[in-house]
Amino acid sequence: MNEQTAKRLAALREKMTATETGLIAIGPGSHMDWVLGFHPHPDERPCLLLIAPAKEAILMPVLNAEGSREFTDIAFFNWADDVGPVEALSEALASIDAAAPGRVALDETMRADFALLLLDALPPETSRDFTSETLGALRMRKDSAEYKKLKMNAGIADRAMQTAFSKIKAGMTENEVAAEIRAHFSSEGASPQFWIVGAGGNGAFPHHSASEKVIQEGDAVVIDIGGRKQGFPSDITRMAVIGEPPEGYGQIHSIVEKAVQAALKAARPGVLAKEVDAAARGVITDAGYGEYFVHRTGHGMGIDGHEPPYITATSDTVLEEGMVFSIEPGIYMPGRFGIRLEDIVILREDGPEILSSLPREAHFMGS
């Protein structure tokens, strides 16, 4: 077992003791990646990493066993298509003394049929919950290796954004700008993940992607992009303006920037996530644009592009040092333009460190 997996299993077991959890069950996906550093191919065949207070085992489809063995020495309980997984699961649970765990924490992202298979194998009195108090709580706090990968990816995204700024001009389509962004990510060995290019009225749709709309003189353009390298993502939003900005642009950009600054000031260890959202939302509401801020202030980021903590108006998550999340307030004026400014931060003892080095000022481009 490698050092990282051993360390993370030990941390998980401390959480299990504190929460009186007798079993954690994880399907192929980002939770398994966090523990083991890999996951087998996710398909309809049940595959579960089972972690008990003293032992662990993996229910493994025989088709994936040979390819997975090189990544871990944890005991496999293999099953084949002509037999099914029930007996192998029962043997796996018995081997780790988890046939009657009392309380099980389920990977909230696993397939429902995997979860039901496991619950059917456990006593009916077993209580069940998701992993937010165990594995989820640990994943929210990033270690130095995770920070370095997130910081590296932020730098790639900065350069991809600068490529967009250097290429964008009136007469191009949103899709053509998006293609330049994707090409830059690929040039640095990163996989492009998303590319929002919203010109003019399209910028008022927060999750617009890119289209054949021709970018015109006077358009404000929302550019929200992300890539992935070495298992971690990036996410950044900046604004470009083609020629003269639309009426009211400067005032609204300034309001959104003040909202970002208010959220950055509010984000401290011990603060509730909803207090950070309230800080950003308050600036926009006080300026008279509250109805045009239509989403949360931010989301966590790690192995997944969106993961806890979520910076929402209702989140009681207590922010802790090492948490990574976005701060991205926006104002969206239907039929006119949208403005969103987004940075990813890691929370330090004295406040947030911004991973990007790219200023949030709009990039003004001649026609």
Secondary structure, 3 states (H helix, E strand, C coil): CCHHHHHHHHHHHHHHHHHCCCEEEECCCHHHHHHHCCCCCCCCCCCEEEECCCCEEEEEEHHHHHHHHCCCCCCEEEECCCCCCHHHHHHHHHHCCCCCCCEEEECCCCCHHHHHHHHHHCCCCCEEEECCCCHHHHHCECCHHHHHHHHHHHHHHHHHHHHHHHHCCCCCEHHHHHHHHHHHHHHCCCEEEEEEEEEHHHHHCCCCCCCCCECCCCCEEEEEEEEEECCEECCEEEEEEECCCCCCHHHHHHHHHHHHHHHHHHCCCCCEHHHHHHHHHHHHHHCCCHHHCCCCCEEECCCCCCEEEEECCCCCCECCCCEEEEECCEEEECCCEEEECEEEEEEECCEEEECCCCCCCCEEECC
